[in-house]
Amino acid sequence: MGQPEIERRSAPRKRVLKAAKIIFPNGASVMDCTIRNLSDVGAKLTLPSSIGVPEAFTLLIEADDVQHACRIVRRENEAIGVRFV
């Protein structure tokens, strides 16, 4: 058996399934995404492709009427990890 994975996040994340929007800088474009987990300092977002998503953007969670300025800290093909700034 392998070693348990070491948690590197500074705050625990809870699993969620929330619709959100990535708002590009200057409102140039908007992309739908889904929040898969969330904490006070960041989130994991899934989307059809992470290609073209800028390194910094605003995340809008319409159901909660909340916006976060974000910076990408991890990028995968169909998911990104973000830190709230």
mmCIF file as gemmi writes it, N, C-alpha and C atoms, coordinates in Angstrom:
data_model
loop_
_atom_site.group_PDB
_atom_site.id
_atom_site.type_symbol
_atom_site.label_atom_id
_atom_site.label_alt_id
_atom_site.label_comp_id
_atom_site.label_asym_id
_atom_site.label_entity_id
_atom_site.label_seq_id
_atom_site.pdbx_PDB_ins_code
_atom_site.Cartn_x
_atom_site.Cartn_y
_atom_site.Cartn_z
_atom_site.occupancy
_atom_site.B_iso_or_equiv
_atom_site.pdbx_formal_charge
_atom_site.auth_seq_id
_atom_site.auth_asym_id
_atom_site.pdbx_PDB_model_num
ATOM 1 N N . MET Axp A 1 ? 0.837 -1.192 0 1 0 ? 1 A 1
ATOM 2 C CA . MET Axp A 1 ? 0 0 0 1 0 ? 1 A 1
ATOM 3 C C . MET Axp A 1 ? 0.871 1.24 0 1 0 ? 1 A 1
ATOM 4 N N . GLY Axp A 2 ? 0.352 2.31 -0.629 1 0 ? 2 A 1
ATOM 5 C CA . GLY Axp A 2 ? 1.092 3.556 -0.704 1 0 ? 2 A 1
ATOM 6 C C . GLY Axp A 2 ? 0.895 4.414 0.53 1 0 ? 2 A 1
ATOM 7 N N . GLN Axp A 3 ? 1.68 5.436 0.594 1 0 ? 3 A 1
ATOM 8 C CA . GLN Axp A 3 ? 1.582 6.401 1.682 1 0 ? 3 A 1
ATOM 9 C C . GLN Axp A 3 ? 0.336 7.264 1.484 1 0 ? 3 A 1
ATOM 10 N N . PRO Axp A 4 ? -0.319 7.699 2.561 1 0 ? 4 A 1
ATOM 11 C CA . PRO Axp A 4 ? -1.455 8.608 2.391 1 0 ? 4 A 1
ATOM 12 C C . PRO Axp A 4 ? -0.975 9.93 1.798 1 0 ? 4 A 1
ATOM 13 N N . GLU Axp A 5 ? -1.831 10.523 0.981 1 0 ? 5 A 1
ATOM 14 C CA . GLU Axp A 5 ? -1.474 11.785 0.342 1 0 ? 5 A 1
ATOM 15 C C . GLU Axp A 5 ? -1.404 12.897 1.385 1 0 ? 5 A 1
ATOM 16 N N . ILE Axp A 6 ? -0.385 13.731 1.282 1 0 ? 6 A 1
ATOM 17 C CA . ILE Axp A 6 ? -0.204 14.844 2.214 1 0 ? 6 A 1
ATOM 18 C C . ILE Axp A 6 ? -1.049 16.022 1.756 1 0 ? 6 A 1
ATOM 19 N N . GLU Axp A 7 ? -1.842 16.559 2.653 1 0 ? 7 A 1
ATOM 20 C CA . GLU Axp A 7 ? -2.683 17.718 2.349 1 0 ? 7 A 1
ATOM 21 C C . GLU Axp A 7 ? -1.818 18.964 2.321 1 0 ? 7 A 1
ATOM 22 N N . ARG Axp A 8 ? -1.785 19.655 1.185 1 0 ? 8 A 1
ATOM 23 C CA . ARG Axp A 8 ? -0.952 20.85 1.045 1 0 ? 8 A 1
ATOM 24 C C . ARG Axp A 8 ? -1.765 22.131 1.075 1 0 ? 8 A 1
ATOM 25 N N . ARG Axp A 9 ? -3.061 22.04 1.116 1 0 ? 9 A 1
ATOM 26 C CA . ARG Axp A 9 ? -3.892 23.246 1.115 1 0 ? 9 A 1
ATOM 27 C C . ARG Axp A 9 ? -3.821 23.921 2.474 1 0 ? 9 A 1
ATOM 28 N N . SER Axp A 10 ? -3.905 25.255 2.454 1 0 ? 10 A 1
ATOM 29 C CA . SER Axp A 10 ? -3.829 26.009 3.705 1 0 ? 10 A 1
ATOM 30 C C . SER Axp A 10 ? -5.163 26.042 4.443 1 0 ? 10 A 1
ATOM 31 N N . ALA Axp A 11 ? -6.25 25.671 3.761 1 0 ? 11 A 1
ATOM 32 C CA . ALA Axp A 11 ? -7.573 25.63 4.391 1 0 ? 11 A 1
ATOM 33 C C . ALA Axp A 11 ? -8.325 24.417 3.84 1 0 ? 11 A 1
ATOM 34 N N . PRO Axp A 12 ? -9.082 23.723 4.688 1 0 ? 12 A 1
ATOM 35 C CA . PRO Axp A 12 ? -9.818 22.551 4.199 1 0 ? 12 A 1
ATOM 36 C C . PRO Axp A 12 ? -10.9 22.957 3.196 1 0 ? 12 A 1
ATOM 37 N N . ARG Axp A 13 ? -11.063 22.116 2.179 1 0 ? 13 A 1
ATOM 38 C CA . ARG Axp A 13 ? -12.098 22.382 1.177 1 0 ? 13 A 1
ATOM 39 C C . ARG Axp A 13 ? -13.252 21.426 1.376 1 0 ? 13 A 1
ATOM 40 N N . LYS Axp A 14 ? -14.461 21.9 1.082 1 0 ? 14 A 1
ATOM 41 C CA . LYS Axp A 14 ? -15.622 21.022 1.142 1 0 ? 14 A 1
ATOM 42 C C . LYS Axp A 14 ? -16.117 20.765 -0.273 1 0 ? 14 A 1
ATOM 43 N N . ARG Axp A 15 ? -16.603 19.565 -0.491 1 0 ? 15 A 1
ATOM 44 C CA . ARG Axp A 15 ? -17.115 19.202 -1.804 1 0 ? 15 A 1
ATOM 45 C C . ARG Axp A 15 ? -18.432 19.918 -2.047 1 0 ? 15 A 1
ATOM 46 N N . VAL Axp A 16 ? -18.557 20.52 -3.211 1 0 ? 16 A 1
ATOM 47 C CA . VAL Axp A 16 ? -19.782 21.213 -3.607 1 0 ? 16 A 1
ATOM 48 C C . VAL Axp A 16 ? -20.031 20.933 -5.083 1 0 ? 16 A 1
ATOM 49 N N . LEU Axp A 17 ? -21.171 21.324 -5.556 1 0 ? 17 A 1
ATOM 50 C CA . LEU Axp A 17 ? -21.502 21.25 -6.97 1 0 ? 17 A 1
ATOM 51 C C . LEU Axp A 17 ? -22.314 22.503 -7.274 1 0 ? 17 A 1
ATOM 52 N N . LYS Axp A 18 ? -21.6 23.572 -7.663 1 0 ? 18 A 1
ATOM 53 C CA . LYS Axp A 18 ? -22.247 24.863 -7.885 1 0 ? 18 A 1
ATOM 54 C C . LYS Axp A 18 ? -21.885 25.403 -9.258 1 0 ? 18 A 1
ATOM 55 N N . ALA Axp A 19 ? -22.868 25.954 -9.923 1 0 ? 19 A 1
ATOM 56 C CA . ALA Axp A 19 ? -22.62 26.631 -11.2 1 0 ? 19 A 1
ATOM 57 C C . ALA Axp A 19 ? -21.96 27.973 -10.918 1 0 ? 19 A 1
ATOM 58 N N . ALA Axp A 20 ? -21.023 28.354 -11.792 1 0 ? 20 A 1
ATOM 59 C CA . ALA Axp A 20 ? -20.342 29.638 -11.64 1 0 ? 20 A 1
ATOM 60 C C . ALA Axp A 20 ? -19.93 30.147 -13.02 1 0 ? 20 A 1
ATOM 61 N N . LYS Axp A 21 ? -19.431 31.362 -13.042 1 0 ? 21 A 1
ATOM 62 C CA . LYS Axp A 21 ? -18.957 31.966 -14.283 1 0 ? 21 A 1
ATOM 63 C C . LYS Axp A 21 ? -17.559 32.534 -14.067 1 0 ? 21 A 1
ATOM 64 N N . ILE Axp A 22 ? -16.684 32.29 -15.052 1 0 ? 22 A 1
ATOM 65 C CA . ILE Axp A 22 ? -15.365 32.896 -15.087 1 0 ? 22 A 1
ATOM 66 C C . ILE Axp A 22 ? -15.495 34.165 -15.921 1 0 ? 22 A 1
ATOM 67 N N . ILE Axp A 23 ? -15.202 35.299 -15.311 1 0 ? 23 A 1
ATOM 68 C CA . ILE Axp A 23 ? -15.277 36.574 -16.01 1 0 ? 23 A 1
ATOM 69 C C . ILE Axp A 23 ? -13.857 37.029 -16.308 1 0 ? 23 A 1
ATOM 70 N N . PHE Axp A 24 ? -13.53 37.088 -17.595 1 0 ? 24 A 1
ATOM 71 C CA . PHE Axp A 24 ? -12.187 37.471 -18.02 1 0 ? 24 A 1
ATOM 72 C C . PHE Axp A 24 ? -11.919 38.925 -17.646 1 0 ? 24 A 1
ATOM 73 N N . PRO Axp A 25 ? -10.65 39.307 -17.532 1 0 ? 25 A 1
ATOM 74 C CA . PRO Axp A 25 ? -10.301 40.691 -17.216 1 0 ? 25 A 1
ATOM 75 C C . PRO Axp A 25 ? -10.992 41.67 -18.179 1 0 ? 25 A 1
ATOM 76 N N . ASN Axp A 26 ? -11.411 42.792 -17.652 1 0 ? 26 A 1
ATOM 77 C CA . ASN Axp A 26 ? -12.114 43.842 -18.405 1 0 ? 26 A 1
ATOM 78 C C . ASN Axp A 26 ? -13.438 43.355 -18.97 1 0 ? 26 A 1
ATOM 79 N N . GLY Axp A 27 ? -13.974 42.226 -18.478 1 0 ? 27 A 1
ATOM 80 C CA . GLY Axp A 27 ? -15.258 41.725 -18.954 1 0 ? 27 A 1
ATOM 81 C C . GLY Axp A 27 ? -15.247 41.302 -20.409 1 0 ? 27 A 1
ATOM 82 N N . ALA Axp A 28 ? -14.046 41.007 -20.948 1 0 ? 28 A 1
ATOM 83 C CA . ALA Axp A 28 ? -13.902 40.69 -22.368 1 0 ? 28 A 1
ATOM 84 C C . ALA Axp A 28 ? -14.674 39.432 -22.764 1 0 ? 28 A 1
ATOM 85 N N . SER Axp A 29 ? -14.85 38.494 -21.84 1 0 ? 29 A 1
ATOM 86 C CA . SER Axp A 29 ? -15.532 37.246 -22.145 1 0 ? 29 A 1
ATOM 87 C C . SER Axp A 29 ? -16.005 36.618 -20.846 1 0 ? 29 A 1
ATOM 88 N N . VAL Axp A 30 ? -16.968 35.705 -20.951 1 0 ? 30 A 1
ATOM 89 C CA . VAL Axp A 30 ? -17.488 34.968 -19.794 1 0 ? 30 A 1
ATOM 90 C C . VAL Axp A 30 ? -17.548 33.494 -20.173 1 0 ? 30 A 1
ATOM 91 N N . MET Axp A 31 ? -17.17 32.624 -19.226 1 0 ? 31 A 1
ATOM 92 C CA . MET Axp A 31 ? -17.167 31.18 -19.468 1 0 ? 31 A 1
ATOM 93 C C . MET Axp A 31 ? -17.869 30.495 -18.302 1 0 ? 31 A 1
ATOM 94 N N . ASP Axp A 32 ? -18.78 29.572 -18.595 1 0 ? 32 A 1
ATOM 95 C CA . ASP Axp A 32 ? -19.446 28.8 -17.55 1 0 ? 32 A 1
ATOM 96 C C . ASP Axp A 32 ? -18.498 27.752 -17.002 1 0 ? 32 A 1
ATOM 97 N N . CYS Axp A 33 ? -18.617 27.472 -15.695 1 0 ? 33 A 1
ATOM 98 C CA . CYS Axp A 33 ? -17.83 26.43 -15.064 1 0 ? 33 A 1
ATOM 99 C C . CYS Axp A 33 ? -18.625 25.862 -13.899 1 0 ? 33 A 1
ATOM 100 N N . THR Axp A 34 ? -18.09 24.805 -13.293 1 0 ? 34 A 1
ATOM 101 C CA . THR Axp A 34 ? -18.715 24.193 -12.125 1 0 ? 34 A 1
ATOM 102 C C . THR Axp A 34 ? -17.691 24.15 -10.997 1 0 ? 34 A 1
ATOM 103 N N . ILE Axp A 35 ? -18.103 24.575 -9.814 1 0 ? 35 A 1
ATOM 104 C CA . ILE Axp A 35 ? -17.238 24.498 -8.642 1 0 ? 35 A 1
ATOM 105 C C . ILE Axp A 35 ? -17.402 23.099 -8.051 1 0 ? 35 A 1
ATOM 106 N N . ARG Axp A 36 ? -16.285 22.372 -7.927 1 0 ? 36 A 1
ATOM 107 C CA . ARG Axp A 36 ? -16.313 21.006 -7.416 1 0 ? 36 A 1
ATOM 108 C C . ARG Axp A 36 ? -15.929 20.932 -5.94 1 0 ? 36 A 1
ATOM 109 N N . ASN Axp A 37 ? -15.037 21.82 -5.492 1 0 ? 37 A 1
ATOM 110 C CA . ASN Axp A 37 ? -14.758 21.95 -4.069 1 0 ? 37 A 1
ATOM 111 C C . ASN Axp A 37 ? -14.374 23.39 -3.785 1 0 ? 37 A 1
ATOM 112 N N . LEU Axp A 38 ? -14.566 23.777 -2.523 1 0 ? 38 A 1
ATOM 113 C CA . LEU Axp A 38 ? -14.487 25.189 -2.172 1 0 ? 38 A 1
ATOM 114 C C . LEU Axp A 38 ? -13.974 25.343 -0.749 1 0 ? 38 A 1
ATOM 115 N N . SER Axp A 39 ? -13.14 26.369 -0.534 1 0 ? 39 A 1
ATOM 116 C CA . SER Axp A 39 ? -12.694 26.725 0.818 1 0 ? 39 A 1
ATOM 117 C C . SER Axp A 39 ? -12.707 28.242 0.924 1 0 ? 39 A 1
ATOM 118 N N . ASP Axp A 40 ? -12.237 28.739 2.053 1 0 ? 40 A 1
ATOM 119 C CA . ASP Axp A 40 ? -12.162 30.193 2.234 1 0 ? 40 A 1
ATOM 120 C C . ASP Axp A 40 ? -11.08 30.82 1.362 1 0 ? 40 A 1
ATOM 121 N N . VAL Axp A 41 ? -10.118 30.018 0.9 1 0 ? 41 A 1
ATOM 122 C CA . VAL Axp A 41 ? -8.979 30.573 0.157 1 0 ? 41 A 1
ATOM 123 C C . VAL Axp A 41 ? -8.875 30.124 -1.293 1 0 ? 41 A 1
ATOM 124 N N . GLY Axp A 42 ? -9.751 29.196 -1.735 1 0 ? 42 A 1
ATOM 125 C CA . GLY Axp A 42 ? -9.646 28.745 -3.111 1 0 ? 42 A 1
ATOM 126 C C . GLY Axp A 42 ? -10.716 27.747 -3.491 1 0 ? 42 A 1
ATOM 127 N N . ALA Axp A 43 ? -10.582 27.205 -4.727 1 0 ? 43 A 1
ATOM 128 C CA . ALA Axp A 43 ? -11.578 26.279 -5.238 1 0 ? 43 A 1
ATOM 129 C C . ALA Axp A 43 ? -11.006 25.447 -6.379 1 0 ? 43 A 1
ATOM 130 N N . LYS Axp A 44 ? -11.704 24.358 -6.674 1 0 ? 44 A 1
ATOM 131 C CA . LYS Axp A 44 ? -11.415 23.582 -7.876 1 0 ? 44 A 1
ATOM 132 C C . LYS Axp A 44 ? -12.6 23.767 -8.806 1 0 ? 44 A 1
ATOM 133 N N . LEU Axp A 45 ? -12.311 24.171 -10.05 1 0 ? 45 A 1
ATOM 134 C CA . LEU Axp A 45 ? -13.342 24.422 -11.044 1 0 ? 45 A 1
ATOM 135 C C . LEU Axp A 45 ? -13.194 23.423 -12.182 1 0 ? 45 A 1
ATOM 136 N N . THR Axp A 46 ? -14.314 22.928 -12.684 1 0 ? 46 A 1
ATOM 137 C CA . THR Axp A 46 ? -14.278 22.098 -13.883 1 0 ? 46 A 1
ATOM 138 C C . THR Axp A 46 ? -14.957 22.859 -15.008 1 0 ? 46 A 1
ATOM 139 N N . LEU Axp A 47 ? -14.459 22.629 -16.233 1 0 ? 47 A 1
ATOM 140 C CA . LEU Axp A 47 ? -14.968 23.297 -17.418 1 0 ? 47 A 1
ATOM 141 C C . LEU Axp A 47 ? -14.593 22.461 -18.632 1 0 ? 47 A 1
ATOM 142 N N . PRO Axp A 48 ? -15.214 22.706 -19.781 1 0 ? 48 A 1
ATOM 143 C CA . PRO Axp A 48 ? -14.921 21.877 -20.954 1 0 ? 48 A 1
ATOM 144 C C . PRO Axp A 48 ? -13.434 21.833 -21.313 1 0 ? 48 A 1
ATOM 145 N N . SER Axp A 49 ? -12.734 22.952 -21.176 1 0 ? 49 A 1
ATOM 146 C CA . SER Axp A 49 ? -11.298 23.004 -21.449 1 0 ? 49 A 1
ATOM 147 C C . SER Axp A 49 ? -10.706 24.191 -20.704 1 0 ? 49 A 1
ATOM 148 N N . SER Axp A 50 ? -9.5 24.011 -20.163 1 0 ? 50 A 1
ATOM 149 C CA . SER Axp A 50 ? -8.842 25.12 -19.476 1 0 ? 50 A 1
ATOM 150 C C . SER Axp A 50 ? -8.04 25.988 -20.444 1 0 ? 50 A 1
ATOM 151 N N . ILE Axp A 51 ? -7.967 25.565 -21.701 1 0 ? 51 A 1
ATOM 152 C CA . ILE Axp A 51 ? -7.238 26.341 -22.71 1 0 ? 51 A 1
ATOM 153 C C . ILE Axp A 51 ? -7.912 27.7 -22.888 1 0 ? 51 A 1
ATOM 154 N N . GLY Axp A 52 ? -7.132 28.738 -22.859 1 0 ? 52 A 1
ATOM 155 C CA . GLY Axp A 52 ? -7.65 30.084 -23.063 1 0 ? 52 A 1
ATOM 156 C C . GLY Axp A 52 ? -8.118 30.789 -21.807 1 0 ? 52 A 1
ATOM 157 N N . VAL Axp A 53 ? -8.162 30.077 -20.682 1 0 ? 53 A 1
ATOM 158 C CA . VAL Axp A 53 ? -8.557 30.726 -19.427 1 0 ? 53 A 1
ATOM 159 C C . VAL Axp A 53 ? -7.356 31.522 -18.929 1 0 ? 53 A 1
ATOM 160 N N . PRO Axp A 54 ? -7.536 32.84 -18.679 1 0 ? 54 A 1
ATOM 161 C CA . PRO Axp A 54 ? -6.403 33.651 -18.233 1 0 ? 54 A 1
ATOM 162 C C . PRO Axp A 54 ? -5.932 33.26 -16.833 1 0 ? 54 A 1
ATOM 163 N N . GLU Axp A 55 ? -4.693 33.602 -16.506 1 0 ? 55 A 1
ATOM 164 C CA . GLU Axp A 55 ? -4.116 33.271 -15.197 1 0 ? 55 A 1
ATOM 165 C C . GLU Axp A 55 ? -4.849 33.975 -14.05 1 0 ? 55 A 1
ATOM 166 N N . ALA Axp A 56 ? -5.462 35.117 -14.31 1 0 ? 56 A 1
ATOM 167 C CA . ALA Axp A 56 ? -6.213 35.853 -13.288 1 0 ? 56 A 1
ATOM 168 C C . ALA Axp A 56 ? -7.58 36.229 -13.866 1 0 ? 56 A 1
ATOM 169 N N . PHE Axp A 57 ? -8.617 36.095 -13.045 1 0 ? 57 A 1
ATOM 170 C CA . PHE Axp A 57 ? -9.977 36.397 -13.493 1 0 ? 57 A 1
ATOM 171 C C . PHE Axp A 57 ? -10.876 36.571 -12.272 1 0 ? 57 A 1
ATOM 172 N N . THR Axp A 58 ? -12.138 36.917 -12.512 1 0 ? 58 A 1
ATOM 173 C CA . THR Axp A 58 ? -13.14 37.015 -11.453 1 0 ? 58 A 1
ATOM 174 C C . THR Axp A 58 ? -14.06 35.81 -11.558 1 0 ? 58 A 1
ATOM 175 N N . LEU Axp A 59 ? -14.312 35.158 -10.424 1 0 ? 59 A 1
ATOM 176 C CA . LEU Axp A 59 ? -15.236 34.038 -10.359 1 0 ? 59 A 1
ATOM 177 C C . LEU Axp A 59 ? -16.544 34.545 -9.777 1 0 ? 59 A 1
ATOM 178 N N . LEU Axp A 60 ? -17.638 34.35 -10.503 1 0 ? 60 A 1
ATOM 179 C CA . LEU Axp A 60 ? -18.961 34.771 -10.051 1 0 ? 60 A 1
ATOM 180 C C . LEU Axp A 60 ? -19.774 33.54 -9.69 1 0 ? 60 A 1
ATOM 181 N N . ILE Axp A 61 ? -20.208 33.477 -8.418 1 0 ? 61 A 1
ATOM 182 C CA . ILE Axp A 61 ? -21.091 32.405 -7.951 1 0 ? 61 A 1
ATOM 183 C C . ILE Axp A 61 ? -22.463 33.039 -7.799 1 0 ? 61 A 1
ATOM 184 N N . GLU Axp A 62 ? -23.271 32.932 -8.845 1 0 ? 62 A 1
ATOM 185 C CA . GLU Axp A 62 ? -24.547 33.655 -8.885 1 0 ? 62 A 1
ATOM 186 C C . GLU Axp A 62 ? -25.507 33.239 -7.783 1 0 ? 62 A 1
ATOM 187 N N . ALA Axp A 63 ? -25.598 31.95 -7.474 1 0 ? 63 A 1
ATOM 188 C CA . ALA Axp A 63 ? -26.543 31.467 -6.46 1 0 ? 63 A 1
ATOM 189 C C . ALA Axp A 63 ? -26.27 32.085 -5.092 1 0 ? 63 A 1
ATOM 190 N N . ASP Axp A 64 ? -24.985 32.379 -4.815 1 0 ? 64 A 1
ATOM 191 C CA . ASP Axp A 64 ? -24.604 32.964 -3.525 1 0 ? 64 A 1
ATOM 192 C C . ASP Axp A 64 ? -24.42 34.476 -3.61 1 0 ? 64 A 1
ATOM 193 N N . ASP Axp A 65 ? -24.528 35.037 -4.825 1 0 ? 65 A 1
ATOM 194 C CA . ASP Axp A 65 ? -24.28 36.456 -5.076 1 0 ? 65 A 1
ATOM 195 C C . ASP Axp A 65 ? -22.9 36.866 -4.539 1 0 ? 65 A 1
ATOM 196 N N . VAL Axp A 66 ? -21.876 36.064 -4.92 1 0 ? 66 A 1
ATOM 197 C CA . VAL Axp A 66 ? -20.508 36.268 -4.446 1 0 ? 66 A 1
ATOM 198 C C . VAL Axp A 66 ? -19.566 36.324 -5.637 1 0 ? 66 A 1
ATOM 199 N N . GLN Axp A 67 ? -18.567 37.202 -5.547 1 0 ? 67 A 1
ATOM 200 C CA . GLN Axp A 67 ? -17.505 37.274 -6.547 1 0 ? 67 A 1
ATOM 201 C C . GLN Axp A 67 ? -16.161 37.159 -5.832 1 0 ? 67 A 1
ATOM 202 N N . HIS Axp A 68 ? -15.223 36.46 -6.487 1 0 ? 68 A 1
ATOM 203 C CA . HIS Axp A 68 ? -13.868 36.326 -5.966 1 0 ? 68 A 1
ATOM 204 C C . HIS Axp A 68 ? -12.88 36.656 -7.075 1 0 ? 68 A 1
ATOM 205 N N . ALA Axp A 69 ? -11.877 37.46 -6.774 1 0 ? 69 A 1
ATOM 206 C CA . ALA Axp A 69 ? -10.74 37.621 -7.679 1 0 ? 69 A 1
ATOM 207 C C . ALA Axp A 69 ? -9.891 36.361 -7.511 1 0 ? 69 A 1
ATOM 208 N N . CYS Axp A 70 ? -9.502 35.736 -8.626 1 0 ? 70 A 1
ATOM 209 C CA . CYS Axp A 70 ? -8.802 34.45 -8.584 1 0 ? 70 A 1
ATOM 210 C C . CYS Axp A 70 ? -7.504 34.472 -9.375 1 0 ? 70 A 1
ATOM 211 N N . ARG Axp A 71 ? -6.596 33.602 -8.968 1 0 ? 71 A 1
ATOM 212 C CA . ARG Axp A 71 ? -5.365 33.343 -9.709 1 0 ? 71 A 1
ATOM 213 C C . ARG Axp A 71 ? -5.219 31.825 -9.801 1 0 ? 71 A 1
ATOM 214 N N . ILE Axp A 72 ? -4.925 31.315 -11 1 0 ? 72 A 1
ATOM 215 C CA . ILE Axp A 72 ? -4.778 29.879 -11.2 1 0 ? 72 A 1
ATOM 216 C C . ILE Axp A 72 ? -3.49 29.394 -10.529 1 0 ? 72 A 1
ATOM 217 N N . VAL Axp A 73 ? -3.624 28.316 -9.747 1 0 ? 73 A 1
ATOM 218 C CA . VAL Axp A 73 ? -2.456 27.704 -9.109 1 0 ? 73 A 1
ATOM 219 C C . VAL Axp A 73 ? -2.182 26.305 -9.649 1 0 ? 73 A 1
ATOM 220 N N . ARG Axp A 74 ? -3.163 25.704 -10.305 1 0 ? 74 A 1
ATOM 221 C CA . ARG Axp A 74 ? -2.995 24.394 -10.937 1 0 ? 74 A 1
ATOM 222 C C . ARG Axp A 74 ? -3.913 24.318 -12.143 1 0 ? 74 A 1
ATOM 223 N N . ARG Axp A 75 ? -3.399 23.786 -13.234 1 0 ? 75 A 1
ATOM 224 C CA . ARG Axp A 75 ? -4.181 23.702 -14.466 1 0 ? 75 A 1
ATOM 225 C C . ARG Axp A 75 ? -4.116 22.276 -14.999 1 0 ? 75 A 1
ATOM 226 N N . GLU Axp A 76 ? -5.272 21.697 -15.27 1 0 ? 76 A 1
ATOM 227 C CA . GLU Axp A 76 ? -5.4 20.4 -15.923 1 0 ? 76 A 1
ATOM 228 C C . GLU Axp A 76 ? -6.222 20.614 -17.182 1 0 ? 76 A 1
ATOM 229 N N . ASN Axp A 77 ? -6.447 19.569 -17.948 1 0 ? 77 A 1
ATOM 230 C CA . ASN Axp A 77 ? -7.179 19.728 -19.2 1 0 ? 77 A 1
ATOM 231 C C . ASN Axp A 77 ? -8.58 20.289 -18.983 1 0 ? 77 A 1
ATOM 232 N N . GLU Axp A 78 ? -9.34 19.68 -18.066 1 0 ? 78 A 1
ATOM 233 C CA . GLU Axp A 78 ? -10.725 20.094 -17.847 1 0 ? 78 A 1
ATOM 234 C C . GLU Axp A 78 ? -10.984 20.605 -16.439 1 0 ? 78 A 1
ATOM 235 N N . ALA Axp A 79 ? -9.934 21.015 -15.74 1 0 ? 79 A 1
ATOM 236 C CA . ALA Axp A 79 ? -10.086 21.528 -14.384 1 0 ? 79 A 1
ATOM 237 C C . ALA Axp A 79 ? -8.976 22.514 -14.062 1 0 ? 79 A 1
ATOM 238 N N . ILE Axp A 80 ? -9.285 23.45 -13.186 1 0 ? 80 A 1
ATOM 239 C CA . ILE Axp A 80 ? -8.277 24.375 -12.692 1 0 ? 80 A 1
ATOM 240 C C . ILE Axp A 80 ? -8.441 24.531 -11.174 1 0 ? 80 A 1
ATOM 241 N N . GLY Axp A 81 ? -7.317 24.693 -10.506 1 0 ? 81 A 1
ATOM 242 C CA . GLY Axp A 81 ? -7.323 25.025 -9.093 1 0 ? 81 A 1
ATOM 243 C C . GLY Axp A 81 ? -7.025 26.508 -8.98 1 0 ? 81 A 1
ATOM 244 N N . VAL Axp A 82 ? -7.817 27.217 -8.188 1 0 ? 82 A 1
ATOM 245 C CA . VAL Axp A 82 ? -7.615 28.661 -8.046 1 0 ? 82 A 1
ATOM 246 C C . VAL Axp A 82 ? -7.444 29.052 -6.592 1 0 ? 82 A 1
ATOM 247 N N . ARG Axp A 83 ? -6.709 30.126 -6.391 1 0 ? 83 A 1
ATOM 248 C CA . ARG Axp A 83 ? -6.553 30.75 -5.082 1 0 ? 83 A 1
ATOM 249 C C . ARG Axp A 83 ? -7.246 32.101 -5.164 1 0 ? 83 A 1
ATOM 250 N N . PHE Axp A 84 ? -8.015 32.413 -4.123 1 0 ? 84 A 1
ATOM 251 C CA . PHE Axp A 84 ? -8.67 33.725 -4.06 1 0 ? 84 A 1
ATOM 252 C C . PHE Axp A 84 ? -7.641 34.761 -3.647 1 0 ? 84 A 1
ATOM 253 N N . VAL Axp A 85 ? -7.612 35.886 -4.343 1 0 ? 85 A 1
ATOM 254 C CA . VAL Axp A 85 ? -6.621 36.944 -4.047 1 0 ? 85 A 1
ATOM 255 C C . VAL Axp A 85 ? -7.318 38.208 -3.595 1 0 ? 85 A 1
